[in-house]
């Protein structure tokens, strides 16, 4: 069962000029199944990091909420 989440987060990493950069993102993320209780924030950060090709430490979630 798919689950949708509104997310507002920052990504940081090294850009092509080898300098640190931070970007702000927000939007709806759709997952194949809901996040697990008590691990939502870490799991969401890990999933976002994979999609942005970053380490999970490079993702800072500012706000998230499950959409119904």
N, C-alpha and C positions, 0 to 999 in steps of 0.2 A: 504494500500500500504506500503510495507516494506521500510525501510530506513537504510542505512549503514553509520556508522561514524568511522573514525580513531580516536582513543583516546590514549593519553599518560598521565598517572596519577600516583599519589602516594597514597598508603593506609597506614594508621597508626592505631595502636590499641595495645591491650594488648595480648601477646602471652600466650601459655600454661604455661610458667615459670613465669607469672605475671610481665613481663618486657615490656616496650614500644618497639615496633618494627615498622619499616617503610619498605615498599616494593614498587618497581617501576614496573609498568606494561605498556604495549603498545599493540595495536592490533585493530582489527575491531570488532565493536559492531553492531549487527543487531537488529533493533527494528521493531515492527509490524507496526508502523506509525511514521512519522517524528515528531521531537520535535517541540514544539510550539514556535513561534517567540517571542523574547525578554525574554524568560524563559529557553532557551536551556541549559545554563550552570548549573543552579540550578536543572533543571529536570534531566539532564544527571548525575549529581553528586548523586542525590537521587536514580536513577535507579541502578547505580553502587554500592552504599551503600547497597541496598537491596540484590543484588546478592552476595556481599562479607560479608553479615551479620554484617555490621558496621553502625555507625551513619553517616549521610551525612557530618558532620564536620570532619570525619576521612578520607575523600576523598579530594585530592588536584589535580585538573585537570591542567596539564601543557600545553597541546595542544589538540585541537580536530578540526575535519573538516568533513563535510558531503562528502561522496563519491558519485559519479554519476554513 
